[in-house]
Amino acid sequence: MANTAQHLLTCVCVHNHEWTANGSASYARSALRWGITHSDNATFFVHNNHLVRRGIFSEFANEQGVWDVGKHAATYFSDQGGAMYQKTMTNRNGFITSKMALPTGMKYSRAFADVQAQDVQNGSQYVVPVTIGSPGVTLNLDFDTGSSDLWVWSSQSRGSKANRKIYSPSHSRTAQHAQGLTWNIKYADGSGAQGDVYYDAVTVQGVKVSNQAVEAATNLSGAFLADSQSDGLFGLAFSKINTVAPTKQKTPFQNMLDQKLLDRPIFTVKLDKGDSGGFYTFGHVNSSVLPPGVDIWTTYVDPRNGWWEFESRAIMIGKHEFPRPPGNTAIADTGTTLILLDDEIVHSIYSAVRGAVLNHAAGGWIVPSNATCPDIYFACGDRYFGIPGDDLKFSSSSAKGYMFGAIQSRGSNKQDIFGDVFLKRVYALFDARGGTPRIGFGQRDFYRA
């Protein structure tokens, strides 16, 4: 295809019908993905390459200084001089694994259960078909605004590839091995994916991107190996956080712009609830998404960290406005399911729901199934965009009569994460205009399921 502007590139998402909402497991995945650190409200958090959780057994030792952890692997924390919170927040070496000898003379104040792989939700709710190579193989990829790699399962991947589509560079006449380039994505618990890089043709809805860096997986572990619903990832954040070394590579979206394949330097995201998966558009806005008279309002993006990150100065819980910490920012992330906020505002949200409680055994904040929840509005630049109160009830909970909350703690991390729970209620515009990227939202039908 010649390098002429394309005006109507729309990628329809495929809804994974095997995916079921699991609040606790989604929260665990978020903790891995974003490296959530310890705070009072965080049930799941990461320290010293361990994903740990509260609520499985008592955090505190008995009178003899012993923990009854049962058969669970555990991580112990040394609280000498009462500096536990300081140590965890500054990532100092405060934890050791139970598989190591406990040093004599060391006092341990708390212990947390290590999270097992099966307790992390690794499936993708939405995937998008993308064709790679010539002749091409069509893979179902997870479109992800929170990362910048295009990586795929390949013929070089170790382990079982049964019932999975794979990319075979040797079968593509346009594939060229990028000598000396490798890639390596790691989560905070050490699980990850890595491999070699090939330049090849990538086709999205008939639009061919030439010489795109395709990261062919050779090794996958942990969360990456467990995701059986997608064949890889299609990163849509800024190329700054691409993991290819020693030379970072451009994302497919950036190459679309450089190769002048798009009429405008934008893409949009419409995620749906229910059976419909929604869609992504590239180069144009679908004017039929928003109700008549509703516009998309934009705000500036700070791309220095590589994410679609923007200012979020306040929140409204029902009709009450609450300021956020000075300089507070949020990241729009299609790769995260829940909404993650700081402890103080999370506590304020659930204080407005009668019967809501922080239950670490259930995985986080939970609300009574019959509770009336307030609508929640989030400041995105100078405008508010919200979710209806019923959306706060994300999924069933292990606590009888309760639902798992869709908003949970971001731990001691600095940014909010606006995941799919938020994005399903807006039409999102990602504008990569040179030097001044922007992000925008339009409020969709608030009460449509």
PyMOL commands that set and color helices and strands:
alter all, ss='L'
color gray80, all
select helices_A, chain A and resi 23-34+80-82+84-89+117-119+169-171+223-226+239-241+252-258+303-305+343-351+360-362+389-392+420-423
alter helices_A, ss='H'
color red, helices_A
select strands_A, chain A and resi 9-12+14-15+44-47+50-53+74-78+95-97+108-114+126-132+137-144+150-152+176-186+192-204+207-220+232-235+266-271+278-282+297-300+309-311+314-317+320-323+329-332+339-341+357-359+364-368+376-380+383-387+393-396+402-405+407-409+415-418+426-431+438-443
alter strands_A, ss='S'
color yellow, strands_A
deselect
rebuild
show_as cartoon
